[in-house]
Amino acid sequence: MRSGFVACLVIATAFGGAFALPPAATAQDQVTTAPTPDVRPRRATTRIYVYPRREPGPNSKRICQSWLAREYRVSGPVIVPQMRCWWD
């Protein structure tokens, strides 16, 4: 457990934090204190970029296909409309 704390201290210090080591605990304190959970550094937020595949031309038409589908819900099966469209 001590090595996990030291690893977190090294990581925190590398990012500009100023920390001091805690005073050495006695055997009496180690028995009565609960272990602390390991602290992990926070991951960077993942970013997703979506680029258009291609622009539709001047003579393009949008073609759609629609159908009725059965969805199972808590109240029972329900028929709902669904649609898929694309440029051609």
C-alpha positions in Angstrom: 0.0 0.0 0.0 2.9 2.3 0.8 4.4 1.8 -2.7 1.1 2.9 -4.3 1.1 6.1 -2.3 4.7 6.8 -3.3 3.9 6.2 -7.0 1.0 8.6 -6.8 3.2 11.1 -5.0 5.8 10.9 -7.7 3.1 11.4 -10.4 1.5 14.3 -8.6 4.9 16.0 -8.1 5.8 15.6 -11.8 2.7 17.7 -12.6 3.7 20.6 -10.4 2.1 19.6 -7.2 3.9 20.4 -3.9 3.4 17.6 -1.4 5.2 16.4 1.7 5.4 12.8 2.9 3.2 12.1 6.0 5.0 11.5 9.3 6.0 7.9 10.0 3.1 6.0 11.6 3.6 3.9 14.7 2.5 0.2 15.0 -0.5 1.4 17.0 -1.7 3.7 14.3 -1.3 1.1 11.6 -3.6 -1.3 13.4 -6.4 1.2 14.0 -6.5 3.0 10.7 -8.4 1.7 7.6 -6.5 1.3 4.4 -6.9 4.1 1.8 -8.0 3.3 -1.7 -5.4 3.5 -4.5 -5.6 6.9 -6.3 -5.1 6.7 -10.0 -4.4 9.7 -12.3 -7.3 10.9 -14.4 -7.3 10.0 -18.1 -7.5 12.7 -20.7 -10.9 13.1 -22.4 -11.1 11.2 -25.7 -12.1 13.4 -28.7 -13.8 12.0 -31.8 -13.7 13.9 -35.0 -16.2 13.2 -37.8 -15.4 14.2 -41.3 -17.9 14.1 -44.2 -17.2 11.2 -46.6 -18.1 13.2 -49.7 -20.3 16.1 -50.7 -23.4 15.2 -52.7 -23.2 16.4 -56.3 -25.6 18.9 -57.9 -27.8 16.2 -59.4 -27.9 14.0 -56.3 -31.1 12.7 -54.9 -31.9 11.6 -51.4 -33.3 8.1 -51.4 -35.1 6.9 -48.3 -36.3 3.5 -47.3 -38.9 3.2 -44.6 -40.5 0.2 -42.8 -42.5 -0.8 -39.7 -40.6 -2.7 -37.0 -41.7 -4.4 -33.8 -40.0 -3.2 -30.6 -40.4 -5.1 -27.4 -41.2 -2.7 -24.5 -42.3 -3.2 -20.9 -46.0 -2.7 -21.8 -45.7 -5.2 -24.7 -44.7 -5.3 -28.3 -45.1 -2.0 -30.2 -44.9 -1.3 -33.9 -42.8 1.8 -34.7 -41.9 3.4 -38.0 -38.2 3.4 -39.0 -36.3 5.0 -41.9 -32.9 4.9 -43.5 -31.8 7.6 -46.0 -28.7 8.0 -48.3 -27.6 10.2 -51.2 -27.4 8.8 -54.7 
